[in-house]
Amino acid sequence: MERSGVCEETFLQKIKHIMDFNNGKRVMWDCEHFEKVKTILSRPEAKADMSHYYYFKKYELLQIGSVSSIVLKRSSESDDLVYMVPVEGYFEKLLEAHNQTGHGGRDKMLYYMKQKWRIPKSACEIFISCCETCNRKKSTARKGVVVNPIFSWGFNTRGKVDLIDFQSCPDGEYKWLMNYQDHATKFIHLRPLQSKHAANVAEELSKIFFTFGAPAILQSDNGREFAANVVRELVSLWPSCKMVHGRPRHPQTQGSVERANADVENMLRAWMIDNKSNEWARGCYEVQWLKNTSKHRVINRTPYEAMFEPIKNGVASFNLPRDVIANLNTEEDLENALRLLSDSDQQQQHQDNPTVLSTQEKTQEHICIVCESGVSLENAVTCHECDLETHINCGTLADQDTFFCSLCSRKKHIHDVQEDCHRRQKLAANKMVTFSTEKFPELAAGDCITLAVPTVDEPPLTSAESWALF
């Protein structure tokens, strides 16, 4: 059976070949071995041999109602639940990761799965090799001369705008796709346009600016669509927003958004093929989400995480077993599932560290700044940043003597993430400059050279490709 361009039978045959090759090495678990380990973990008092001790050291059994799962051993309740998956379940998990990253490559899929499931890298590579859509979009890497890389620190320091031409396959009245990207965090906004006139561009930019604020520097393509008076009037609403024009058609200054354009085109093409639809004006919003929640090579995290915090997407953010999530319909169901998860954690900790809990009389209570409930003086912890009292589980311990409440911790986390993104931008730029210097030596008069013709405003799909979807 083939789903999203991936043949499940071919994938399982290649996985079976690897399992036969690694016979005796438990790199991958089949259902039989998975159930065997589950049985061992369910009886902690019966440790028969050394392998049992190994399983108890590396894994733990998670019981939520009637659903039991094997997860990696956690050092605390705040650690992510990373589920072990049998070979027979690889395809479903890899298919989800592949679709949620917009037919992303190996690194994006591994980043998506690292806090959810334990699946080996080799299985991920096999899955991608079986995807017809990914094999179709493969292209050789293009090398260019890097003259003056651009750096940005912090959100809304610099915004970059460009248009993608969809005139060859219009979606009703929509013929253009606007791509606005925050340069520091790589967070993008996609908007379908009926034309590239200044009025249309200004209207969509205003919606973004009124939601997220205007950048200090707005870098455009310096074409007709961005040099019009309407855009300048829009920017004049925010005096600190200065228009800086990148040289038109030069990836040296517009490289970041140009690469984002290529990714968006590939992801939109894959979306149209998977959904058998030419309605890219509707699909661009889903592609925007997939792009912002996929790992970016330069900043080494997702743009969503660089902008906000770890990704939140419905009840899936709690990382409960899929069988449990399928039965959640009301808020009470969710609260009951989380309570069972907490009880399972406490039971596991009691098995690992059996202690006798002593009761203490409560004295004067204060109000926790985070959860706004009472906290006794014995259990109160003072935040290092705001100097207010909170529960120990309503914050994080930076080191042995430094504690931050959840509010201050989030602020510090975003600052540290954006600072790390800026550092990684510099590393990537230095790498590109070094490679450019080594790859393109000085030339003398009379030397023969080959120049690639730039693909300016090349449409992502030709009419023939568009009709081929059907």
Residue, then its C-alpha position, 0 to 999 in steps of 0.5 A: m500500500e502506498r501513502s503520500g508517495v511512500c510504499e509501505e511494503t518496500f519500506l518494510q522489506k528494506i527494514k527486514h533486510i537490516m534486521d537480518f543483517n544485524n541478527g543478534k543485535r537488538v538495534m530494532w525491536d519487533c512486536e514479540h521482543f517489545e511485548k517481552v520487555k513490557t512483561i519484564l518491566s511490569r514485574p520489577e521484583a523478578k530480575a532474573d538475569m543481567s539483561h533484566y537489570y539493563y532494561f530497568k536501567k534504560y526504560e520504564l513502563l508507563q501505565i495510563g488506564s488500560v494503555s501501557s507503553i515503554v518509555l526511556k528512563r527519565s531523571s525527573e517528571s519534567d523530562d519528555l516522554v520518549y516512547m519506544v516503537p516496535v518495527e511494525g509501528y515505524f511506518e506510521k510514526l515516520l509518515e507523520a514526521h515526514n508529513q509534519t515537516g513538509h517532506g523534510g529530510r533526515d535531519k528535520m525528521l529526526y529533530y521532530m521525533k527526538q522528543k517523541w519516539r526512539i526510531p533509529k536513523s537508518a530507518c529514517e533514511i530508508f523511509i526517505s529513499c522510498c518517497e517518490t515525491c522527495n526523489r523527484k525534487k532532488s537537485t544538486a547544491r548550488k554554489g555561489v559567491v558570498v560577498n557580505p553576509i547579513f547578521s541580525w540579533g533578536f526578533n523584529t530587527r530585520g524583516k525580508v520580503d519577496l514574491i514567488d511567481f505562481q502565474s503559470c498555475p494560478d489558484g483562481e484570482y491568486k497568482w503570487l505568493m508573498n513570503y515575509q521572513d524575520h531574519a533573526t528567527k527565520f519565522i515566515h509568513l505566507r500570503p497569497l496575492q491577486s497581483k504584485h501591485a503595491a496596494n495588495v502587498a501593503e495590505e498583507l504587510s499591514k496585517i503582519f505588522f499589526t499582529f507582530g509589530a514592524p521590524a526596525i529594518l525592512q529589506s525588500d526586493n527593490g522591484r516595482e512591488f516594494a518601491a511603490n508609494v503605498v508601501r512607503e506610506l505603510v512603513s511611515l506609520w512606524p518611524s523606526c522601520k527603515m526601508v533597506h533595499g537588497r540588490p535585486r536578484h542577488p542572493q548575496t544580500q537576499g540569500s536567506v529569503e531566497r532559500a526560504n522561497a525554494d523550500v516553500e516551493n518544494m513544500l507546496r509542490a509536495w502538498m499539492i501532490d499529496n492532496k491532489s489539489n491545485e489550491w495552493a492559496r489554501g495550502c500555503y497556510e499549512v506549509q507556513w506552519l510546517k516550515n515554522t515548526s521544522k528544524h532550520r539548519v542555521i539556527n539549529r532549532t525550529p523558527y517557532e522555538a526561536m520565536f516563542e517556546p517549545i511547540k504547542n499543538g493541541v493535546a499532542s503537546f502533552n505527548l500522551p500515548r496515541d490510544v489515550i489521545a484518541n479517547l479524549n473528548t472533554e476537558e475532564d477526559l484530559e485532566n483524568a489522563l494527566r492525573l493518571l500520568s502523574d500517578s504513574d510518575q510518582q509510582q515509578q519514583h517510589q519504586d526507584n527511590p523508596t522513601v518514607l514521606s513525613t507530614q509537616e504542619k503547615t505554617q503561614e502561607h504565601i501566594c505562588i506568583v505562577c499558579e496563584s495558589g497557597v504555598s507554605l514557607e517550608n515549601a516556598v522558593t524565591c525566584h532569583e530574578c523577580d524575588l517573589e516566592t513560588h512552588i518548587n515545581c513552578g520553576t526551574l533550578a538553573d544551578q545549585d543556588t539559582f532558581f527561576c520561576s516559570l515566568c522569568s525562566r521563559k523570558k530568559h529562555i527566549h533571550d538565550v535562544q535568540e542569542d544562540c541563533h545570532r551566534r549560529q548566524k555568524l558561524a554559518a556566514n563565516k563558513m560560507v565566506t571561507f568556502s567561497t574564498e576556497k572555491f572561487p580563486e582569483l582569475a586572470a585575463g584569458d581564463c575560461i569560466t562557466l557561469a550558471v544562469p540565475t533562475v529569476d522568478e522561475p515558477p514552482l510548477t509548470s502548467a504540464e506539472s500542474w495538470a500532471l497532479f490529476 
